[in-house]
């Protein structure tokens, strides 16, 4: 009996192969492609990744000023700072997000938390001036919010806008942060370019980088 | 024309109750339509919009649709019939409301949406949208911090038919799920309700005594949960809500609930009326139709400053 089953299975398999030989193989869409088709072509990960290298990084790199200059201009002339370094949605109540570059020394490295960060001293007084996010969990959507070529009005609703913002954070992790060392960071020099929303009073500015380099 | 209008008004006044005091001039009318005022959030919207409209010299027509799209459609008809110059609307569904807002537009009445958005642009003049997703992320980040990035927790969801219940839950999970040591042991809907929040929490606690935190889709459910936890002597459990109600503010100050997220209900309603006023007077629409209103985290540090969905400076 088992022998018969095996023989039958063999027959069936070869028959199937013969039939298949005359068939054209059509690629099954991946889960991602299927999801994109189901949501009217909305694919935030692809959109963000396509923008990352050609647009996002060059845009922030050229718009950014040294952090000390950006902060000083925000304090003395907020409108000028907004025009030169800032971006926000035309309407609504979101704060300005500024492009800045920093060069300093890591004085505290939080790498136990999944929302890791490097507190960085820029002016050499031994106190932290800027907190640089190093993930893997990235808080907020500062990268999206700093870009003047995307707007909430281009998206169907706040969920899609949020997914688009989160997709930049995924790019940041895969293209920049994953390669970053996690040990012995305190005392090292750091250079970074990124964006930060106007901090609440008494809080360190939280810079979301698009480029980070750790030195000696 | 003016005389005719006065006569109509006089006749109207006669038809209405005799005791109704009619103004001596015909002020323009703004209709304010929201979900039920049983939730203090929607009441704050209506009160904020009405106060601003009166300040700008308008008459108001305040109506509630109870999250019923058919009722909303009838209320839009009422606003059209009464000759409203603008409609301020917290709508009853992102798809179902498109037709209602279009109907007002066809009758040349501009709509200014607050709180919830619709899945269409070019129908309303503005959509001042509460950024529920951003708020949920703020609440979740605080929750994660309070939990020390680990432990068992419970999620109380809002009414599942309500879009915002889903947006908030997604915002919570997009943050919390990035922490593998945080484990959701129960997830149930308590339909935005305080009494359901209490009873669901009681049952969940019996089955899962080892919980460390509860994250709720709104403040009324959080109030129910904290009451059940306190009744069971579980003052150690971390509770986080959403909305920024005065009840939760008082609980935070008393050491009960740990945090919530404030949506600027009052401010966005006032903003909508200001935009309606500008549109009525000059025909000028705001620079962008869809406008996001960010939420603010409320915890022990700033609870003192919270009053009726607004932060004092």
Interface residues (C-beta under 8 A of the other chain):
Chain A: X89 X90 X91 X92 X93 X94 X95 X113 X114 X115 X136 X137 X139 X140 X141 X151 X152 X153 X156 X157 X158 X159 X161 X162 X166
Chain B: X94 X117 X119 X121 X126 X128 X129 X131 X132 X133 X134 X137 X141 X144 X149 X167 X170 X171 X174 X175 X178 X179 X264 X267 X286 X287 X288 X289 X290 X291 X292 X293 X294
